[in-house]
Amino acid sequence: MEKTRRSARTVSSTIIVRPAPGRQSRALVQCGSFVLPAAIGRSGRTILKREGDGATPIASMKLLYGFCRGERLSRLETPLLLRRIRQDMLWCDQPGDPNYNRLVRAPFRPSHEELKRKDGLYDICLVMDWNITSRARNRGSAIFFHLIRPGYEPTAGCLAVHPRDMRRLLPHIRKGTVVRVL
């Protein structure tokens, strides 16, 4: 695993995610004094998260660790452990598989997401503890805090911010920081 430079900045214990007015797939992310625009799931938010529903879970989720594309990004400052993404890194999203909602390696036949994406969404990808520590089939997988598509397009259930805003947030978050979606 690769560690990034540590920062002496104040670390936040909670990030608040509130719905933004106007569109169910938009949100406002607050970390300390920062309030930043974000995208959430195409179906908005839900307390009854299900695999494939396109909704972001209304929950408090601890940040566990993250991934980054080292060849695209450099000098990321954060106390959060970031692992460099390799070509063989995948995330299982097949509810019936024993590896459901876990990092797996290629080749892997069941349904999965590639972490080394061409579109750059996972160039910085933080893993939130949604259905990971205590897994249940069909409760949702790969609920990440990652980078945004142009135009703040909705996600499949994740939380996404602009790369500039992610760089502003990273020095203030660590393992255990809670992302609270309201």
mmCIF file of the C-alpha atoms, coordinates in Angstrom:
data_MODEL
# 
_entry.id   MODEL 
# 
loop_
_atom_site.group_PDB 
_atom_site.id 
_atom_site.type_symbol 
_atom_site.label_atom_id 
_atom_site.label_alt_id 
_atom_site.label_comp_id 
_atom_site.label_asym_id 
_atom_site.label_entity_id 
_atom_site.label_seq_id 
_atom_site.pdbx_PDB_ins_code 
_atom_site.Cartn_x 
_atom_site.Cartn_y 
_atom_site.Cartn_z 
_atom_site.occupancy 
_atom_site.B_iso_or_equiv 
_atom_site.pdbx_formal_charge 
_atom_site.auth_seq_id 
_atom_site.auth_comp_id 
_atom_site.auth_asym_id 
_atom_site.auth_atom_id 
_atom_site.pdbx_PDB_model_num 
ATOM 1   C CA . MET A 1 1   ? 0.000   0.000   0.000   1.00 0.00 ? 1   MET A CA 1 
ATOM 2   C CA . GLU A 1 2   ? 1.113   3.477   -0.754  1.00 0.00 ? 2   GLU A CA 1 
ATOM 3   C CA . LYS A 1 3   ? 0.777   6.275   1.761   1.00 0.00 ? 3   LYS A CA 1 
ATOM 4   C CA . THR A 1 4   ? 0.397   9.902   0.822   1.00 0.00 ? 4   THR A CA 1 
ATOM 5   C CA . ARG A 1 5   ? 1.956   12.890  2.524   1.00 0.00 ? 5   ARG A CA 1 
ATOM 6   C CA . ARG A 1 6   ? 0.371   13.736  5.840   1.00 0.00 ? 6   ARG A CA 1 
ATOM 7   C CA . SER A 1 7   ? -0.953  17.190  6.521   1.00 0.00 ? 7   SER A CA 1 
ATOM 8   C CA . ALA A 1 8   ? -0.884  19.209  9.737   1.00 0.00 ? 8   ALA A CA 1 
ATOM 9   C CA . ARG A 1 9   ? -4.282  20.752  8.911   1.00 0.00 ? 9   ARG A CA 1 
ATOM 10  C CA . THR A 1 10  ? -7.340  20.306  11.066  1.00 0.00 ? 10  THR A CA 1 
ATOM 11  C CA . VAL A 1 11  ? -9.022  16.963  10.440  1.00 0.00 ? 11  VAL A CA 1 
ATOM 12  C CA . SER A 1 12  ? -12.812 16.873  10.331  1.00 0.00 ? 12  SER A CA 1 
ATOM 13  C CA . SER A 1 13  ? -14.747 14.166  12.126  1.00 0.00 ? 13  SER A CA 1 
ATOM 14  C CA . THR A 1 14  ? -17.948 14.626  10.083  1.00 0.00 ? 14  THR A CA 1 
ATOM 15  C CA . ILE A 1 15  ? -18.900 15.584  6.536   1.00 0.00 ? 15  ILE A CA 1 
ATOM 16  C CA . ILE A 1 16  ? -22.561 16.528  6.149   1.00 0.00 ? 16  ILE A CA 1 
ATOM 17  C CA . VAL A 1 17  ? -24.355 15.857  2.841   1.00 0.00 ? 17  VAL A CA 1 
ATOM 18  C CA . ARG A 1 18  ? -27.645 17.727  2.415   1.00 0.00 ? 18  ARG A CA 1 
ATOM 19  C CA . PRO A 1 19  ? -29.999 17.634  -0.544  1.00 0.00 ? 19  PRO A CA 1 
ATOM 20  C CA . ALA A 1 20  ? -29.635 20.677  -2.796  1.00 0.00 ? 20  ALA A CA 1 
ATOM 21  C CA . PRO A 1 21  ? -32.787 22.489  -3.861  1.00 0.00 ? 21  PRO A CA 1 
ATOM 22  C CA . GLY A 1 22  ? -34.184 21.782  -7.298  1.00 0.00 ? 22  GLY A CA 1 
ATOM 23  C CA . ARG A 1 23  ? -32.887 18.350  -8.310  1.00 0.00 ? 23  ARG A CA 1 
ATOM 24  C CA . GLN A 1 24  ? -32.990 15.079  -6.403  1.00 0.00 ? 24  GLN A CA 1 
ATOM 25  C CA . SER A 1 25  ? -29.571 14.096  -7.755  1.00 0.00 ? 25  SER A CA 1 
ATOM 26  C CA . ARG A 1 26  ? -27.779 17.172  -6.383  1.00 0.00 ? 26  ARG A CA 1 
ATOM 27  C CA . ALA A 1 27  ? -26.384 17.766  -2.911  1.00 0.00 ? 27  ALA A CA 1 
ATOM 28  C CA . LEU A 1 28  ? -24.314 20.161  -0.829  1.00 0.00 ? 28  LEU A CA 1 
ATOM 29  C CA . VAL A 1 29  ? -21.299 18.764  1.009   1.00 0.00 ? 29  VAL A CA 1 
ATOM 30  C CA . GLN A 1 30  ? -20.180 20.558  4.171   1.00 0.00 ? 30  GLN A CA 1 
ATOM 31  C CA . CYS A 1 31  ? -16.812 19.898  5.749   1.00 0.00 ? 31  CYS A CA 1 
ATOM 32  C CA . GLY A 1 32  ? -15.984 22.486  8.394   1.00 0.00 ? 32  GLY A CA 1 
ATOM 33  C CA . SER A 1 33  ? -16.419 25.872  6.719   1.00 0.00 ? 33  SER A CA 1 
ATOM 34  C CA . PHE A 1 34  ? -16.406 24.412  3.176   1.00 0.00 ? 34  PHE A CA 1 
ATOM 35  C CA . VAL A 1 35  ? -19.768 24.003  1.452   1.00 0.00 ? 35  VAL A CA 1 
ATOM 36  C CA . LEU A 1 36  ? -19.368 22.385  -1.948  1.00 0.00 ? 36  LEU A CA 1 
ATOM 37  C CA . PRO A 1 37  ? -21.747 21.271  -4.722  1.00 0.00 ? 37  PRO A CA 1 
ATOM 38  C CA . ALA A 1 38  ? -21.999 17.533  -5.357  1.00 0.00 ? 38  ALA A CA 1 
ATOM 39  C CA . ALA A 1 39  ? -23.899 14.903  -7.263  1.00 0.00 ? 39  ALA A CA 1 
ATOM 40  C CA . ILE A 1 40  ? -25.636 11.945  -5.677  1.00 0.00 ? 40  ILE A CA 1 
ATOM 41  C CA . GLY A 1 41  ? -27.647 9.030   -7.045  1.00 0.00 ? 41  GLY A CA 1 
ATOM 42  C CA . ARG A 1 42  ? -29.936 9.477   -10.057 1.00 0.00 ? 42  ARG A CA 1 
ATOM 43  C CA . SER A 1 43  ? -32.845 8.360   -7.835  1.00 0.00 ? 43  SER A CA 1 
ATOM 44  C CA . GLY A 1 44  ? -31.935 10.787  -5.053  1.00 0.00 ? 44  GLY A CA 1 
ATOM 45  C CA . ARG A 1 45  ? -31.611 9.503   -1.490  1.00 0.00 ? 45  ARG A CA 1 
ATOM 46  C CA . THR A 1 46  ? -33.205 6.535   0.275   1.00 0.00 ? 46  THR A CA 1 
ATOM 47  C CA . ILE A 1 47  ? -33.347 4.877   3.675   1.00 0.00 ? 47  ILE A CA 1 
ATOM 48  C CA . LEU A 1 48  ? -34.071 1.521   1.991   1.00 0.00 ? 48  LEU A CA 1 
ATOM 49  C CA . LYS A 1 49  ? -31.007 1.127   -0.231  1.00 0.00 ? 49  LYS A CA 1 
ATOM 50  C CA . ARG A 1 50  ? -31.123 -1.810  -2.688  1.00 0.00 ? 50  ARG A CA 1 
ATOM 51  C CA . GLU A 1 51  ? -28.582 -2.987  -5.262  1.00 0.00 ? 51  GLU A CA 1 
ATOM 52  C CA . GLY A 1 52  ? -29.062 -1.171  -8.562  1.00 0.00 ? 52  GLY A CA 1 
ATOM 53  C CA . ASP A 1 53  ? -31.714 1.311   -7.362  1.00 0.00 ? 53  ASP A CA 1 
ATOM 54  C CA . GLY A 1 54  ? -29.569 4.351   -8.264  1.00 0.00 ? 54  GLY A CA 1 
ATOM 55  C CA . ALA A 1 55  ? -30.117 5.951   -4.864  1.00 0.00 ? 55  ALA A CA 1 
ATOM 56  C CA . THR A 1 56  ? -27.643 7.252   -2.312  1.00 0.00 ? 56  THR A CA 1 
ATOM 57  C CA . PRO A 1 57  ? -28.213 5.775   1.154   1.00 0.00 ? 57  PRO A CA 1 
ATOM 58  C CA . ILE A 1 58  ? -29.410 8.107   3.896   1.00 0.00 ? 58  ILE A CA 1 
ATOM 59  C CA . ALA A 1 59  ? -26.913 7.014   6.521   1.00 0.00 ? 59  ALA A CA 1 
ATOM 60  C CA . SER A 1 60  ? -23.784 7.826   8.499   1.00 0.00 ? 60  SER A CA 1 
ATOM 61  C CA . MET A 1 61  ? -20.875 6.054   6.817   1.00 0.00 ? 61  MET A CA 1 
ATOM 62  C CA . LYS A 1 62  ? -17.281 6.044   8.045   1.00 0.00 ? 62  LYS A CA 1 
ATOM 63  C CA . LEU A 1 63  ? -14.500 6.566   5.543   1.00 0.00 ? 63  LEU A CA 1 
ATOM 64  C CA . LEU A 1 64  ? -12.349 3.431   5.522   1.00 0.00 ? 64  LEU A CA 1 
ATOM 65  C CA . TYR A 1 65  ? -9.589  4.129   2.944   1.00 0.00 ? 65  TYR A CA 1 
ATOM 66  C CA . GLY A 1 66  ? -9.264  5.270   -0.627  1.00 0.00 ? 66  GLY A CA 1 
ATOM 67  C CA . PHE A 1 67  ? -7.776  4.668   -4.035  1.00 0.00 ? 67  PHE A CA 1 
ATOM 68  C CA . CYS A 1 68  ? -6.012  7.034   -6.409  1.00 0.00 ? 68  CYS A CA 1 
ATOM 69  C CA . ARG A 1 69  ? -4.570  7.004   -9.909  1.00 0.00 ? 69  ARG A CA 1 
ATOM 70  C CA . GLY A 1 70  ? -0.944  7.759   -9.142  1.00 0.00 ? 70  GLY A CA 1 
ATOM 71  C CA . GLU A 1 71  ? -0.018  8.199   -12.798 1.00 0.00 ? 71  GLU A CA 1 
ATOM 72  C CA . ARG A 1 72  ? -2.670  10.929  -13.175 1.00 0.00 ? 72  ARG A CA 1 
ATOM 73  C CA . LEU A 1 73  ? -2.432  12.614  -9.780  1.00 0.00 ? 73  LEU A CA 1 
ATOM 74  C CA . SER A 1 74  ? 0.466   13.581  -7.596  1.00 0.00 ? 74  SER A CA 1 
ATOM 75  C CA . ARG A 1 75  ? 1.068   15.246  -4.268  1.00 0.00 ? 75  ARG A CA 1 
ATOM 76  C CA . LEU A 1 76  ? -2.268  14.461  -2.676  1.00 0.00 ? 76  LEU A CA 1 
ATOM 77  C CA . GLU A 1 77  ? -2.226  15.630  0.933   1.00 0.00 ? 77  GLU A CA 1 
ATOM 78  C CA . THR A 1 78  ? -4.401  13.594  3.266   1.00 0.00 ? 78  THR A CA 1 
ATOM 79  C CA . PRO A 1 79  ? -4.182  11.638  6.499   1.00 0.00 ? 79  PRO A CA 1 
ATOM 80  C CA . LEU A 1 80  ? -6.416  9.014   4.846   1.00 0.00 ? 80  LEU A CA 1 
ATOM 81  C CA . LEU A 1 81  ? -4.641  5.938   3.507   1.00 0.00 ? 81  LEU A CA 1 
ATOM 82  C CA . LEU A 1 82  ? -4.788  5.948   -0.313  1.00 0.00 ? 82  LEU A CA 1 
ATOM 83  C CA . ARG A 1 83  ? -3.807  2.885   -2.336  1.00 0.00 ? 83  ARG A CA 1 
ATOM 84  C CA . ARG A 1 84  ? -2.595  3.271   -5.881  1.00 0.00 ? 84  ARG A CA 1 
ATOM 85  C CA . ILE A 1 85  ? -5.054  1.754   -8.363  1.00 0.00 ? 85  ILE A CA 1 
ATOM 86  C CA . ARG A 1 86  ? -3.716  -1.099  -10.485 1.00 0.00 ? 86  ARG A CA 1 
ATOM 87  C CA . GLN A 1 87  ? -5.173  -2.477  -13.699 1.00 0.00 ? 87  GLN A CA 1 
ATOM 88  C CA . ASP A 1 88  ? -6.331  -5.708  -12.012 1.00 0.00 ? 88  ASP A CA 1 
ATOM 89  C CA . MET A 1 89  ? -8.375  -3.979  -9.257  1.00 0.00 ? 89  MET A CA 1 
ATOM 90  C CA . LEU A 1 90  ? -12.115 -4.593  -9.462  1.00 0.00 ? 90  LEU A CA 1 
ATOM 91  C CA . TRP A 1 91  ? -15.055 -4.212  -7.044  1.00 0.00 ? 91  TRP A CA 1 
ATOM 92  C CA . CYS A 1 92  ? -17.590 -7.060  -6.920  1.00 0.00 ? 92  CYS A CA 1 
ATOM 93  C CA . ASP A 1 93  ? -21.232 -5.924  -7.238  1.00 0.00 ? 93  ASP A CA 1 
ATOM 94  C CA . GLN A 1 94  ? -22.802 -9.379  -7.714  1.00 0.00 ? 94  GLN A CA 1 
ATOM 95  C CA . PRO A 1 95  ? -25.092 -9.918  -4.669  1.00 0.00 ? 95  PRO A CA 1 
ATOM 96  C CA . GLY A 1 96  ? -24.914 -13.733 -4.822  1.00 0.00 ? 96  GLY A CA 1 
ATOM 97  C CA . ASP A 1 97  ? -21.116 -13.887 -4.888  1.00 0.00 ? 97  ASP A CA 1 
ATOM 98  C CA . PRO A 1 98  ? -19.161 -14.421 -1.623  1.00 0.00 ? 98  PRO A CA 1 
ATOM 99  C CA . ASN A 1 99  ? -17.005 -11.399 -2.620  1.00 0.00 ? 99  ASN A CA 1 
ATOM 100 C CA . TYR A 1 100 ? -20.029 -9.081  -2.856  1.00 0.00 ? 100 TYR A CA 1 
ATOM 101 C CA . ASN A 1 101 ? -19.076 -5.472  -2.110  1.00 0.00 ? 101 ASN A CA 1 
ATOM 102 C CA . ARG A 1 102 ? -15.387 -6.305  -1.842  1.00 0.00 ? 102 ARG A CA 1 
ATOM 103 C CA . LEU A 1 103 ? -12.211 -5.483  -3.710  1.00 0.00 ? 103 LEU A CA 1 
ATOM 104 C CA . VAL A 1 104 ? -11.299 -8.359  -6.054  1.00 0.00 ? 104 VAL A CA 1 
ATOM 105 C CA . ARG A 1 105 ? -8.642  -8.973  -8.680  1.00 0.00 ? 105 ARG A CA 1 
ATOM 106 C CA . ALA A 1 106 ? -8.959  -9.606  -12.394 1.00 0.00 ? 106 ALA A CA 1 
ATOM 107 C CA . PRO A 1 107 ? -9.704  -11.962 -13.941 1.00 0.00 ? 107 PRO A CA 1 
ATOM 108 C CA . PHE A 1 108 ? -13.080 -12.088 -12.181 1.00 0.00 ? 108 PHE A CA 1 
ATOM 109 C CA . ARG A 1 109 ? -16.211 -13.360 -13.939 1.00 0.00 ? 109 ARG A CA 1 
ATOM 110 C CA . PRO A 1 110 ? -19.084 -12.198 -11.685 1.00 0.00 ? 110 PRO A CA 1 
ATOM 111 C CA . SER A 1 111 ? -20.428 -8.652  -12.122 1.00 0.00 ? 111 SER A CA 1 
ATOM 112 C CA . HIS A 1 112 ? -17.957 -5.979  -11.026 1.00 0.00 ? 112 HIS A CA 1 
ATOM 113 C CA . GLU A 1 113 ? -16.749 -2.410  -11.485 1.00 0.00 ? 113 GLU A CA 1 
ATOM 114 C CA . GLU A 1 114 ? -13.282 -1.560  -12.739 1.00 0.00 ? 114 GLU A CA 1 
ATOM 115 C CA . LEU A 1 115 ? -11.429 0.833   -10.456 1.00 0.00 ? 115 LEU A CA 1 
ATOM 116 C CA . LYS A 1 116 ? -9.001  1.944   -13.176 1.00 0.00 ? 116 LYS A CA 1 
ATOM 117 C CA . ARG A 1 117 ? -11.633 3.724   -15.248 1.00 0.00 ? 117 ARG A CA 1 
ATOM 118 C CA . LYS A 1 118 ? -10.956 5.590   -18.471 1.00 0.00 ? 118 LYS A CA 1 
ATOM 119 C CA . ASP A 1 119 ? -13.396 8.388   -17.554 1.00 0.00 ? 119 ASP A CA 1 
ATOM 120 C CA . GLY A 1 120 ? -11.415 9.419   -14.447 1.00 0.00 ? 120 GLY A CA 1 
ATOM 121 C CA . LEU A 1 121 ? -14.310 9.156   -11.975 1.00 0.00 ? 121 LEU A CA 1 
ATOM 122 C CA . TYR A 1 122 ? -12.232 6.975   -9.669  1.00 0.00 ? 122 TYR A CA 1 
ATOM 123 C CA . ASP A 1 123 ? -8.950  8.882   -10.042 1.00 0.00 ? 123 ASP A CA 1 
ATOM 124 C CA . ILE A 1 124 ? -9.687  9.646   -6.386  1.00 0.00 ? 124 ILE A CA 1 
ATOM 125 C CA . CYS A 1 125 ? -12.130 7.155   -4.903  1.00 0.00 ? 125 CYS A CA 1 
ATOM 126 C CA . LEU A 1 126 ? -12.859 6.991   -1.177  1.00 0.00 ? 126 LEU A CA 1 
ATOM 127 C CA . VAL A 1 127 ? -14.500 3.887   0.264   1.00 0.00 ? 127 VAL A CA 1 
ATOM 128 C CA . MET A 1 128 ? -17.362 4.578   2.655   1.00 0.00 ? 128 MET A CA 1 
ATOM 129 C CA . ASP A 1 129 ? -18.537 1.885   5.044   1.00 0.00 ? 129 ASP A CA 1 
ATOM 130 C CA . TRP A 1 130 ? -21.841 1.161   3.368   1.00 0.00 ? 130 TRP A CA 1 
ATOM 131 C CA . ASN A 1 131 ? -22.621 -2.565  3.563   1.00 0.00 ? 131 ASN A CA 1 
ATOM 132 C CA . ILE A 1 132 ? -18.936 -3.446  4.008   1.00 0.00 ? 132 ILE A CA 1 
ATOM 133 C CA . THR A 1 133 ? -18.271 -4.065  7.715   1.00 0.00 ? 133 THR A CA 1 
ATOM 134 C CA . SER A 1 134 ? -21.637 -5.787  8.027   1.00 0.00 ? 134 SER A CA 1 
ATOM 135 C CA . ARG A 1 135 ? -22.650 -7.045  4.564   1.00 0.00 ? 135 ARG A CA 1 
ATOM 136 C CA . ALA A 1 136 ? -26.091 -8.121  3.455   1.00 0.00 ? 136 ALA A CA 1 
ATOM 137 C CA . ARG A 1 137 ? -27.031 -9.272  -0.050  1.00 0.00 ? 137 ARG A CA 1 
ATOM 138 C CA . ASN A 1 138 ? -28.737 -6.701  -2.248  1.00 0.00 ? 138 ASN A CA 1 
ATOM 139 C CA . ARG A 1 139 ? -28.224 -3.781  0.191   1.00 0.00 ? 139 ARG A CA 1 
ATOM 140 C CA . GLY A 1 140 ? -25.986 -1.980  -2.285  1.00 0.00 ? 140 GLY A CA 1 
ATOM 141 C CA . SER A 1 141 ? -22.351 -2.088  -3.251  1.00 0.00 ? 141 SER A CA 1 
ATOM 142 C CA . ALA A 1 142 ? -19.569 0.237   -4.349  1.00 0.00 ? 142 ALA A CA 1 
ATOM 143 C CA . ILE A 1 143 ? -20.968 3.283   -2.557  1.00 0.00 ? 143 ILE A CA 1 
ATOM 144 C CA . PHE A 1 144 ? -17.953 5.539   -3.008  1.00 0.00 ? 144 PHE A CA 1 
ATOM 145 C CA . PHE A 1 145 ? -17.052 9.209   -2.594  1.00 0.00 ? 145 PHE A CA 1 
ATOM 146 C CA . HIS A 1 146 ? -15.427 9.986   -5.941  1.00 0.00 ? 146 HIS A CA 1 
ATOM 147 C CA . LEU A 1 147 ? -14.964 12.560  -8.692  1.00 0.00 ? 147 LEU A CA 1 
ATOM 148 C CA . ILE A 1 148 ? -17.794 14.113  -10.677 1.00 0.00 ? 148 ILE A CA 1 
ATOM 149 C CA . ARG A 1 149 ? -18.834 13.758  -14.295 1.00 0.00 ? 149 ARG A CA 1 
ATOM 150 C CA . PRO A 1 150 ? -18.981 17.005  -16.282 1.00 0.00 ? 150 PRO A CA 1 
ATOM 151 C CA . GLY A 1 151 ? -22.177 18.926  -15.573 1.00 0.00 ? 151 GLY A CA 1 
ATOM 152 C CA . TYR A 1 152 ? -22.629 17.229  -12.185 1.00 0.00 ? 152 TYR A CA 1 
ATOM 153 C CA . GLU A 1 153 ? -24.415 14.286  -13.769 1.00 0.00 ? 153 GLU A CA 1 
ATOM 154 C CA . PRO A 1 154 ? -26.063 11.928  -11.265 1.00 0.00 ? 154 PRO A CA 1 
ATOM 155 C CA . THR A 1 155 ? -24.195 8.911   -9.920  1.00 0.00 ? 155 THR A CA 1 
ATOM 156 C CA . ALA A 1 156 ? -25.383 5.310   -9.526  1.00 0.00 ? 156 ALA A CA 1 
ATOM 157 C CA . GLY A 1 157 ? -25.683 5.901   -5.753  1.00 0.00 ? 157 GLY A CA 1 
ATOM 158 C CA . CYS A 1 158 ? -22.326 7.403   -4.825  1.00 0.00 ? 158 CYS A CA 1 
ATOM 159 C CA . LEU A 1 159 ? -21.331 10.891  -3.733  1.00 0.00 ? 159 LEU A CA 1 
ATOM 160 C CA . ALA A 1 160 ? -19.246 12.847  -6.257  1.00 0.00 ? 160 ALA A CA 1 
ATOM 161 C CA . VAL A 1 161 ? -17.473 16.208  -6.239  1.00 0.00 ? 161 VAL A CA 1 
ATOM 162 C CA . HIS A 1 162 ? -15.296 18.221  -8.620  1.00 0.00 ? 162 HIS A CA 1 
ATOM 163 C CA . PRO A 1 163 ? -11.577 17.243  -8.564  1.00 0.00 ? 163 PRO A CA 1 
ATOM 164 C CA . ARG A 1 164 ? -10.655 20.721  -7.283  1.00 0.00 ? 164 ARG A CA 1 
ATOM 165 C CA . ASP A 1 165 ? -13.104 20.296  -4.386  1.00 0.00 ? 165 ASP A CA 1 
ATOM 166 C CA . MET A 1 166 ? -11.850 16.786  -3.583  1.00 0.00 ? 166 MET A CA 1 
ATOM 167 C CA . ARG A 1 167 ? -8.319  18.181  -3.300  1.00 0.00 ? 167 ARG A CA 1 
ATOM 168 C CA . ARG A 1 168 ? -9.661  20.828  -0.885  1.00 0.00 ? 168 ARG A CA 1 
ATOM 169 C CA . LEU A 1 169 ? -11.373 18.156  1.238   1.00 0.00 ? 169 LEU A CA 1 
ATOM 170 C CA . LEU A 1 170 ? -8.623  15.516  1.363   1.00 0.00 ? 170 LEU A CA 1 
ATOM 171 C CA . PRO A 1 171 ? -6.351  17.274  3.896   1.00 0.00 ? 171 PRO A CA 1 
ATOM 172 C CA . HIS A 1 172 ? -9.288  17.460  6.330   1.00 0.00 ? 172 HIS A CA 1 
ATOM 173 C CA . ILE A 1 173 ? -10.391 13.809  6.313   1.00 0.00 ? 173 ILE A CA 1 
ATOM 174 C CA . ARG A 1 174 ? -8.985  10.623  7.784   1.00 0.00 ? 174 ARG A CA 1 
ATOM 175 C CA . LYS A 1 175 ? -10.004 7.042   8.411   1.00 0.00 ? 175 LYS A CA 1 
ATOM 176 C CA . GLY A 1 176 ? -13.122 7.174   10.534  1.00 0.00 ? 176 GLY A CA 1 
ATOM 177 C CA . THR A 1 177 ? -14.369 10.548  9.293   1.00 0.00 ? 177 THR A CA 1 
ATOM 178 C CA . VAL A 1 178 ? -18.141 10.131  9.045   1.00 0.00 ? 178 VAL A CA 1 
ATOM 179 C CA . VAL A 1 179 ? -19.994 11.028  5.858   1.00 0.00 ? 179 VAL A CA 1 
ATOM 180 C CA . ARG A 1 180 ? -23.542 11.739  7.016   1.00 0.00 ? 180 ARG A CA 1 
ATOM 181 C CA . VAL A 1 181 ? -26.118 11.815  4.238   1.00 0.00 ? 181 VAL A CA 1 
ATOM 182 C CA . LEU A 1 182 ? -29.283 13.549  5.454   1.00 0.00 ? 182 LEU A CA 1 
# 
